[in-house]
Amino acid sequence: MAGLLYKIFMYVIGGIAALAMLFCALFAFEVFTFPDKVGVADWPDGQGNLFTGWLVDGVMQGHGDIVYRDGARYNGGFINGEFSGTGVYTGAAGWSYEGEFEGGLPDGRGTFVDENGGIFKGLFEAGKITGEGSFNTPYGWFYNGMWNQGRQVGTGVFDYGDGSVYTGEFLDGAASGFGVYTDAAGWSYSGGFLYGLFEGDGTLTFANGETIFGVWEAGQLV
């Protein structure tokens, strides 16, 4: 049972790390200026970056396109030189974000695709995944539910892709609070969780229909 309990430990570090790349790489973005340039422009900045679009007093405004020296690219709206409105950013490593921006950060609804094919669709706030969203991976598992600052917090559903499913509450990316876990082997548990382990009152139901109700602590019946 210990191995199965470990399986319920709901940290999804791989997915979160991939999403974090977006915030680390994309938002080191600097506001490029082109002094004394006004109107439609197609200008290199002297450092290997190329901007094509509209300039006002040398600052990017409206719709434009930037090709960075490392191969990354942004195409979308600008306000005062910052990403704003809708746009698409493709990182040099192959990941991309398409959606709403404000103040240079993803803000609103968007889609992030990592370089391995994982896809997040949902809400962003000031560059962090916050609100409702789903994350699907090429490995078969997916999560759909609430997020806060890039971690699962609140209610959601985590599907392991092998027939095992957890539905319930999350805290800091782990099953915490009330939830129901159904294992692919046929057994299930309904009750309290704390960081992925049975905690508090709960009922364990075996595949043959037999049940155990009791108080659990760190995954063990006490």
N, C-alpha and C positions, 0 to 999 in steps of 0.2 A: 504493500500500500504506500510505502514511503516514496517510491519512484513515481507513483501515480499522483501523489500529493504534490510532488515537486513539479509535475507537469502542469498543475493548476496555478503555479506561481506565475502571475500574469505580466511580468515585465516583458516588454517587447523592445529590447534595447536596439536590435538591428534596425527596425523601422524608425525608431525615434532618432537614431544616429544619422540615418539617411536624410530625414527631414531637417535635422539640425544643419546639415551641409548648406542648405538653402540660406539660412540666416547668417552663417559664417562667411560664405563666399559672395553671395549676392549683395549684401549690405555693407560691404567694404567699399561700396560704390562712392565715387567722388564726383562732385559737380564740376564738369568740365566747362570752361568758359573760352570764348573766342572773341577777344577784345575788338571792339569797333565793327563787328560783323552784324548785319541786319538783313533779314529776309531769308529766302531759301538758300541753304548752304550745303556744301559738300566739302567738309574741311577735315584734314588730319590735325591732331593736336600736338604733333611733334614728338609724341611718346608712343606712337604705334597704334593709337586708337583713332577710329574714323567715325565722325558724326555726319549724318545726312538728315536734314530737316529744316525747321524754322527757328531762327534766332531773333531775339529781341535784346538789344544792347549787349550782344555777345553771349547771352544766356539762352539755353534751349527752352523753347515754349511750344505748346501744341504737340502735334504728332511728329515723331522722329525715329531714327534708327541709329544705334551705336554698334559698331563692330570693334571688340576689344583686341588688344595685341595678343592675348592668349587664346583667341578663337571664340570666346564667349560673345553673346549677342543679345541686345535688347531692342524690341520694336514695339512702340506704343506711345502713350501720352506722357508729356512733361509739363510741369508747372515750376517755374523758377529753377530749372535745371535738374529737378528731381523727378523720378518716376511717379506718375500720377494719372488716375483714370484707369483704363484697361491697357494691358500690355502682355507681352510674352518675353520671358528671359530664358535663354538657353545657356547653361554653364559649359565651360570648356570640357568638363568630364562627361558630358552627355545628358545630365539631368535638366529638367525644365520646369518653369512655373508659368502658368497662364491664368490671368484673372485680374482682379482689381488691386490697385496700388493707391497709397496715399502717403505723402511725405517721404517717398523713396522706399517704402516698405509694403509688403502684401497686406492689404487691409480690405476685408470684405470677402466675397466668394472667389475661390480659385481652385486650380488643379495643379498638383505637383506630381511629376513623374521622375522617379530616381533612375540612375543609370542601369539598375538591374531589372527595371520593369515594374517596380512597385508604384502604385497610384494612390495618392490621397486626393479626395474631393471634399471640400467643405469650406469652413469659415476661418478666416485669419483676423487677428487684431494686432496692430502694431508689429507685424512681422512674426507673430507666434500663432500656432494653431490654437484657437480658442473658440468654443462653441460646438455646433454639430458637425460631424464629418465621418467619412469612412476611409479606411486604409486597406487596400487589397494588395497582396504580394504574389509574386510568381511562384512562391513555395506552397500555395494552397490556403494559407490561413488569412483571415481578414477580421477587421474590427469595425463596427459601426456603432456610433454613439457620441457621447459628449467628451470634450477635451478642454483642458485649461493649461496654457503655457506649454503646449507640446506634449502633454501627458494625458492619459485617459483619467478623467475625473467626473463622477456622476454616474448615470446609468448608461449601459451599453451591452452589446453582444459581441463576444469573441468566439469565432468559429475556427477550430484548428485545422479544418480541411480533411480530417480523417474520420469524421462522424462525431467527434467530441465538441461540445458547445457549452460555453458559460454565458449565462444571462443574469445580469444584476448590477450591483454597484461597484464602482472602482474608486481608488484613491492613489494618486501618484503612480498611475500606470499598472496597479495591481488590483486583483479582486479583493475588495474590502467593503464590509457592510453585508446586506442581505443579498443572496444570490442562489441560483440553481445551476449545478454542474451536471451534465449528462455525458458519461464516458462512452466511447465507441464500443467498449466491451459489454455494455448493457447496464451497468450500475449507475446510480445517480446520488447526488447529495443536495439537499435543500436546507438552507439555514444561514448562519453567520459565517463570514470569512474575515480574515485579517492578513493582509499582504499575501494572498494566495493560498492560505491554509485554513482549514476548518477552525472556527473560533466561536464559542458561545453555543446557544441552542441550535440543534440541527438534526436532521433525519437522513440516515444513510440507507438507501434502498438497493439491495443486491439484485442481480439479474434474474434470480429465481423468485423474486417477489418478497423475500424476507426483509424486514426493516429493523434498524436500530435507531432509537431516539435517545438523545442524551446531551450532555454538555461537553464541548470539545475545547481543547487548549493546545495551540500550536500543532493542530492536525491530529491530536490524540484524544481518545475518549477518556474522560476522567470520572 
